[in-house]
Every structure is written in structure tokens, then in C-alpha cells.
């Protein structure tokens, strides 16, 4: 099941306090970037983030979910209505995320 554009727009609005939030569409789902680093994505109308140490500390009871068959598990963000939490979460995760791969 593909994610809806409405859900993407809602998440982007919740993340609007952060600079340099971008996204790319991939097979009906959306990859979310902060300053060029992948923080997570929208899969089946769920916002999932990479399971960094900071994300696990801020969401200790968040379930690990598969974004799609064969993928690595990610943490599901349940608190999608709290903009301040979103900003804290993504900012805390940023330094733990790998640098973007260089394009050839």
C-alpha cells in the first residue's frame, strides 16, 4: 500500500520548524532527509526513523517496524502531533546518521 500525499504533507508541516527538510518519492513511499542525511521515511502512512541511539532514548517504547519486505527495521514515531518533539528527535539523531553517499 502506498502512502498518501496528504500524510506526507501533514508530516512535512510538522517538520516545518526544521531547516533543510526534503523528501524523495520512492515506489509510492517517501524518504525524508535533514540536511541531506536520511532520517527515515513514510511507509504505509507510518513515519519511521532510523533506530539511532538518540531515537531509542527519546522513544524507549517505540516499536521496531519493517518499512517494506526485506528492509532493516526502523522505529515508528507515534507522537506525530507534537512538532517540538519532532524537532528534538531529528536534531538529536542528526550527528549519528551517516553522511550522504557521494554521487558519481
Backbone torsions as a table, in degrees:
resi	resn	phi	psi	omega
1	UNK	NA	129.1	178.8
2	UNK	-80.8	153.4	177.5
3	UNK	-79.8	152.3	-178.6
4	UNK	-85.6	150.3	176.1
5	UNK	-63.8	-32.5	177.9
6	UNK	-62.5	-42.1	179.2
7	UNK	-66.5	-41.8	176.0
8	UNK	-57.2	-48.5	-179.0
9	UNK	-61.7	-37.7	177.2
10	UNK	-62.6	-47.5	-179.7
11	UNK	-63.6	-43.3	178.4
12	UNK	-61.8	-37.1	176.1
13	UNK	-65.2	-41.5	178.3
14	UNK	-64.0	-29.7	-179.0
15	UNK	-93.7	5.5	-172.5
16	UNK	-64.8	-16.9	178.0
17	UNK	-76.6	-14.5	179.5
18	UNK	-91.4	142.4	175.7
19	UNK	-80.8	150.8	170.8
20	UNK	61.7	39.5	171.0
21	UNK	-87.8	125.7	176.7
22	UNK	-134.5	171.1	177.0
23	UNK	-147.2	159.1	172.5
24	UNK	-131.5	141.2	176.5
25	UNK	-83.9	134.2	177.8
26	UNK	-142.2	108.0	177.6
27	UNK	51.5	46.1	177.1
28	UNK	83.1	0.8	177.9
29	UNK	-119.1	178.4	-173.9
30	UNK	-134.2	128.2	175.4
31	UNK	-94.0	131.5	-177.6
32	UNK	-106.2	132.5	-178.1
33	UNK	-119.7	145.2	171.3
34	UNK	-124.6	117.3	-176.8
35	UNK	50.1	40.5	176.3
36	UNK	84.0	-7.4	178.6
37	UNK	-97.2	138.1	177.7
38	UNK	-74.1	121.0	177.0
39	UNK	-100.0	-26.0	-178.6
40	UNK	168.9	-148.6	-179.5
41	UNK	-173.2	176.3	177.4
42	UNK	-109.4	119.4	-177.2
43	UNK	-132.9	122.3	-179.0
44	UNK	50.5	44.5	-179.4
45	UNK	56.6	35.9	172.3
46	UNK	-124.6	138.6	175.5
47	UNK	-95.1	115.0	-177.9
48	UNK	-116.4	141.5	178.1
49	UNK	-123.1	159.8	177.2
50	UNK	-62.5	142.0	-175.9
51	UNK	-82.0	64.5	177.6
52	UNK	-74.4	166.7	178.5
53	UNK	-58.6	-44.8	-179.7
54	UNK	-62.8	-42.2	179.8
55	UNK	-63.4	-41.3	179.0
56	UNK	-65.3	-36.7	178.9
57	UNK	-68.7	-39.3	-179.1
58	UNK	-77.5	-22.9	-179.7
59	UNK	-132.3	67.0	-174.1
60	UNK	-62.4	-23.9	-179.1
61	UNK	-104.5	8.8	-179.7
62	UNK	-67.1	134.0	179.4
63	UNK	-75.6	146.6	171.1
64	UNK	-83.9	128.8	-178.0
65	UNK	-130.6	152.3	175.0
66	UNK	-87.4	125.9	177.3
67	UNK	-66.8	-35.1	177.2
68	UNK	-161.6	165.1	-177.5
69	UNK	-56.0	127.0	177.3
70	UNK	88.6	-2.2	-179.2
71	UNK	-88.2	164.9	174.0
72	UNK	-75.8	145.9	179.4
73	UNK	-64.3	148.0	177.6
74	UNK	-130.3	162.7	178.7
75	UNK	-86.2	132.2	177.3
76	UNK	-86.3	129.6	178.5
77	UNK	-91.2	112.7	179.2
78	UNK	-86.6	-28.8	-172.4
79	UNK	-87.1	55.4	-173.4
80	UNK	-77.9	-7.8	179.4
81	UNK	-88.9	-7.0	-175.2
82	UNK	-103.9	98.1	-178.6
83	UNK	-58.9	-41.5	-178.9
84	UNK	-62.3	-41.1	178.1
85	UNK	-63.1	-45.1	177.4
86	UNK	-53.9	-47.9	-178.9
87	UNK	-62.8	-45.3	178.8
88	UNK	-61.3	-44.7	-177.9
89	UNK	-60.7	-54.6	-175.9
90	UNK	-67.4	-38.8	177.0
91	UNK	-64.6	-39.0	179.0
92	UNK	-66.5	-36.0	-178.3
93	UNK	-74.3	-28.3	-165.8
94	UNK	-51.2	-50.3	-176.3
95	UNK	-67.4	-20.0	-179.4
96	UNK	-87.7	-9.6	-177.1
97	UNK	-84.0	145.6	178.8
98	UNK	-68.7	152.2	175.7
99	UNK	-65.5	150.1	177.5
100	UNK	-62.2	147.0	178.1
101	UNK	-70.5	141.2	178.5
102	UNK	-70.1	135.6	176.0
103	UNK	-83.4	142.4	-178.7
104	UNK	-84.5	NA	NA
